[in-house]
């Protein structure tokens, strides 16, 4: 069906009426209706909640004269992270890894009059918006209503989606563990999936967050600051879900080193996070990278960047299992070098 619709639109675009303003608008409206009718819940949320980042990215492109540079130069421009995001929603075109050129959108915003529209609408980062010098997640601990909304969103956003449990081969690892040994640190979903496996399952977080945690008979709750030494010694699996993308490399390295100190010989660190492609990053993944940069001074990492981070903590990735397409959500199995 989708192929028939695309063919119809191509034929319509080549028709004598294609240059007619109303006809062109009708085609665009029909494409939008098609998109709206087939996208899933998380696609809709991702699209609407990140429109402000597209505006901000266009403003950065204007401030740095990126669009006019691309339009005026015959040579592709080689820059990194911000251009990758602009390319993900079509503002510019990625020709190869970290290399970009102009599109009709960048040609539009190379014009002063249209730059003015973008410059009129601009947003700010978290510290400026809320007049705080605290890092985002420290500040959030002082805002119980906002913290509750954040947790509610995360819970809803993940509902029905694939998880690392759909990709990671837990049963391939030795499971003849003593019932008192901590088998897994940090997930209720793990206990629900593997009720038959021996060992304790513990969820760790800061006290304000644990107050909102879902209680489970087979899961223990434990207060833990991951910037301090890990309080559980010798756990089989230490699992981090969307933790490291909230922190720059120097902070992420501290978290990893505090965990390594507590590992047994057969312990494994599981990092559940996005592993970006080195080129051609999907717009949903690219916009999350820009969000982490502007709000947290952090990043979504490519496989190369994950390798560099792990190596800096004297770890290596022994496997990477990807379980979502657009976001490249993946579980990285890491062990000491």
Secondary structure by P-SEA (a helix, b strand, c coil): caaaaaaaaaaaaaccccccaaaaaaaaaaaaaaaaacccaaaaaaaccaaaaaaaaaaaaaaaaaaaaaaaccbbbbbccaaaaaaaaccccccccccccccaaaaaaccaaaaaaaaabbbbcccccccccccaaaaaaacaaaaaaaaaaaaaaacccccccccccccccccccccccccccccaaaaaaccccbbbbbbbbcaaaaaabbbbccbbbbbbccccccccccccccccccccccccaaaaaaaaaaaaaaccccbbbbbbccccccccccaaaaaaaaaaaaccccccccaaaaaaaaaaacccccccccccccccbbbbbbbcc
